Amino acid sequence: MLTYVYDGSLEGLFTALYEGLFSGEEVAEITEDRRYTPTLFSTAKVIATDPEKARKLRRFLRKRLSRQAFQNLVYCYLSESGMEKTILSYIKLLVSPGRKTGGNSPAPTRDIMATIDAITETAKKVAYEVHRFHGFLRFRRVYGDLYYAPIEPDHNIIALLIPHFTARYAGQKWFIHDRRRNLGAYYDGRECRLVSGVEINSQLAASLQGENTGIEDEEEMLCRELWQEYFTSTTLEERRNEKLQRQHMPARYWKYLTEFEPVNR
């Protein structure tokens, strides 16, 4: 069995998909290098990232697939669910000769339906998490005029959050920090760029735990406390439904929500 091993980047995946589509090789698995484990029954082939092949495949897919289908592929990659081989199978289904020429395609088999369902359902989960963070993300003003928002999403969605927040906070400097992946999106008021290897200092880490470290001014602290008081005052104990609350706002997202933070000042 042949296993393609790539570097984990999106361009690396498109390079591996290009090889899987056009090399004529029978690929049993596609995996990024950090997840690859050699076995006695598989042969690894390292796929070096080739920007030109990645560009050709993107251009090819944009011509052959609908906008939604192409988006599904990218979202499945960002899901970090190990779906690379499924993505290859999905592409092969969508660019099959029957579809290209408009001929009659055979009735879908159970495997075909499973592939389509896996791609669409995973893409929906990623899109839903993006939608959730449009409402769940909380900025705090630190170091003067910088607004900082820590998150730990299930999927690698930070790039998908940029359009919404650049439009919503176009006149502010902000930094969205994916602490699970050490990734960040920094907007300087004009343009946004992604950065990797992001670590926070001990002062900011202590502030996230509710300590008064001095990096947030009095106005910011007051706004946060007022929001917490508002959240508490509008909660009707007789109508409290924690099960329903968790359905709409899962507990794994509470960590960085201002209204759930302790006030240890």
C-alpha positions in Angstrom: 0.0 0.0 0.0 1.3 3.4 -1.0 1.1 6.3 1.5 1.7 9.9 0.5 3.4 12.0 3.2 3.2 15.8 2.9 4.3 18.7 5.1 0.8 19.6 6.5 0.4 22.8 4.6 -2.5 23.5 2.3 -0.1 23.8 -0.7 1.4 20.6 0.4 -2.0 18.9 0.4 -2.8 20.2 -3.1 0.5 18.9 -4.3 -0.2 15.5 -2.9 -3.7 15.6 -4.4 -2.2 16.6 -7.8 0.0 13.5 -7.7 -2.8 11.3 -6.6 -5.0 12.5 -9.5 -2.4 12.6 -12.3 0.4 10.2 -11.5 -1.6 7.0 -12.1 -0.5 5.6 -8.7 -2.9 3.7 -6.5 -2.8 5.7 -3.2 -4.0 4.0 -0.1 -3.5 6.9 2.3 -2.4 10.6 2.4 -1.1 11.9 5.7 0.9 14.8 7.0 4.4 14.1 8.3 3.7 14.7 12.0 1.0 12.1 11.9 2.7 9.4 9.8 3.6 6.1 11.5 5.5 3.6 9.4 4.0 0.1 9.1 5.2 -3.2 7.6 2.4 -3.1 5.1 2.8 0.4 3.6 5.3 2.2 1.5 5.8 5.9 2.2 6.4 8.4 -0.6 7.3 11.9 0.6 5.6 14.5 -1.5 7.6 17.7 -1.6 5.5 20.8 -1.7 5.4 22.2 -5.3 3.7 25.6 -5.5 3.3 25.3 -9.3 1.5 21.9 -9.1 -0.7 23.3 -6.2 -1.6 26.3 -8.4 -2.4 24.1 -11.4 -4.7 21.9 -9.3 -6.5 24.8 -7.7 -7.1 26.3 -11.2 -8.3 22.9 -12.5 -10.7 22.4 -9.6 -12.1 25.9 -9.7 -13.0 25.2 -13.4 -14.5 21.8 -12.7 -16.2 22.1 -9.3 -18.8 24.4 -7.9 -17.8 27.1 -5.5 -19.4 25.1 -2.7 -17.7 21.9 -3.6 -14.3 23.6 -3.7 -15.0 25.3 -0.3 -15.9 21.9 1.2 -12.4 20.6 0.3 -10.7 23.5 2.0 -12.9 23.2 5.1 -12.3 19.5 5.4 -8.5 20.2 5.3 -9.0 22.8 8.1 -11.0 20.4 10.1 -7.7 18.5 10.9 -9.7 15.3 10.8 -7.3 13.2 8.7 -9.5 13.3 5.7 -6.9 13.7 3.0 -7.6 10.4 1.2 -11.4 11.1 1.4 -10.8 14.4 -0.2 -8.9 12.7 -3.0 -11.8 10.3 -3.5 -14.3 13.1 -3.5 -12.4 15.0 -6.2 -12.2 11.9 -8.3 -16.0 11.5 -8.0 -16.7 15.1 -9.0 -14.3 15.2 -12.0 -15.2 11.7 -13.3 -15.6 11.5 -17.2 -19.3 11.0 -16.9 -19.7 14.3 -15.1 -17.4 16.1 -17.4 -19.2 15.1 -20.6 -22.7 15.3 -19.1 -23.3 11.6 -19.7 -25.4 9.4 -17.5 -23.5 8.4 -14.3 -24.1 5.0 -12.7 -26.3 4.9 -9.5 -24.2 6.0 -6.5 -22.8 3.1 -4.5 -22.8 3.0 -0.7 -19.0 3.9 -0.7 -19.7 6.9 -3.0 -22.5 8.1 -0.7 -20.3 7.6 2.4 -17.6 9.8 0.8 -20.0 12.6 -0.1 -21.6 12.5 3.3 -18.3 12.5 5.1 -17.1 15.6 3.1 -20.3 17.6 3.4 -20.9 16.9 7.1 -17.3 17.7 8.1 -17.5 21.0 6.1 -20.7 21.9 7.8 -19.1 21.4 11.2 -16.2 23.7 10.3 -18.6 26.3 8.9 -20.8 26.1 12.0 -17.8 26.6 14.3 -16.9 29.7 12.3 -20.4 31.0 12.8 -20.3 30.3 16.5 -17.1 32.2 17.0 -18.6 35.3 15.2 -20.6 35.5 18.4 -18.4 33.8 21.0 -15.2 35.6 20.4 -14.4 38.2 23.1 -11.8 41.0 22.6 -10.1 42.7 25.6 -8.0 45.8 25.2 -4.4 45.3 26.3 -1.2 47.4 26.0 -3.0 50.6 25.1 -4.8 50.3 21.8 -4.5 46.6 21.0 -7.6 44.3 21.2 -6.7 40.7 22.0 -8.9 37.7 21.7 -7.8 34.2 22.7 -9.6 31.1 21.3 -9.1 27.3 21.3 -11.4 26.1 18.4 -11.8 22.5 17.5 -10.8 23.2 14.0 -8.2 25.4 12.4 -10.5 28.2 11.5 -8.5 31.3 12.3 -8.1 32.3 8.6 -11.9 31.9 8.1 -12.6 34.4 10.9 -10.6 37.2 9.3 -13.2 38.5 6.8 -15.9 39.0 9.5 -13.7 40.8 12.1 -11.8 43.0 9.6 -15.3 44.2 8.4 -16.7 44.5 11.9 -13.6 46.2 13.6 -12.1 47.9 10.6 -10.8 50.9 12.6 -9.1 49.0 15.4 -5.9 47.0 15.9 -6.6 43.5 17.0 -5.1 40.1 17.4 -7.0 36.8 17.4 -4.9 34.1 19.1 -5.5 30.4 18.5 -3.7 29.1 21.7 -4.2 25.5 20.8 -2.2 25.8 17.6 0.0 28.8 18.5 -1.4 30.7 15.5 -2.5 34.3 15.3 -4.2 36.8 13.0 -3.0 40.4 13.5 -4.9 43.3 12.0 -3.1 46.7 12.1 -6.1 48.8 11.0 -5.2 48.4 7.3 -4.3 44.8 6.6 -4.4 41.5 8.3 -1.7 38.8 8.3 -1.4 35.3 9.8 1.5 34.5 12.1 2.7 31.2 13.6 4.6 30.2 16.7 2.7 32.6 18.8 3.3 32.5 22.6 2.0 34.9 25.2 4.1 36.3 28.1 3.4 35.5 31.8 1.7 38.9 32.3 -0.9 38.3 29.7 -1.4 34.7 30.8 -2.1 35.9 34.3 -4.5 38.5 33.0 -6.5 35.8 31.3 -6.9 34.1 34.7 -8.5 37.2 36.0 -5.6 38.8 37.7 -5.0 42.6 37.6 -1.5 42.8 35.9 -1.7 46.3 34.7 -1.8 45.5 31.0 -5.5 46.4 30.9 -6.5 50.0 31.8 -9.2 50.9 34.2 -11.7 51.6 31.5 -11.3 48.1 30.0 -11.6 46.5 33.5 -14.7 48.5 34.2 -16.3 47.5 30.9 -15.7 43.8 31.6 -17.0 44.0 35.1 -20.1 45.9 33.9 -20.7 43.2 31.2 -20.4 40.5 33.9 -22.8 42.3 36.2 -25.3 42.8 33.3 -25.0 39.1 32.4 -25.7 38.1 36.0 -28.5 40.6 36.6 -30.4 39.5 33.5 -30.3 35.8 34.4 -33.6 34.6 35.8 -32.9 31.7 38.2 -36.4 30.2 37.7 -35.8 30.0 34.0 -32.2 28.7 34.2 -31.7 25.7 31.8 -28.1 24.6 31.8 -28.8 21.8 29.3 -30.2 24.2 26.7 -27.4 26.7 27.5 -24.8 24.1 26.7 -26.5 23.2 23.4 -26.3 26.8 22.2 -23.0 27.7 23.9 -20.9 24.5 24.6 -18.9 24.5 27.8 -15.6 24.1 25.9 -16.0 27.6 24.6 -16.6 29.2 28.1 -12.9 29.5 29.0 -12.4 32.9 27.2 -16.0 34.3 27.5 -15.9 37.4 29.6 -19.3 36.7 31.2 -17.9 33.4 32.6 -14.6 34.7 33.9 -13.9 35.1 37.6 -13.3 38.6 38.8 -10.3 38.4 41.1 -9.4 42.0 41.6 
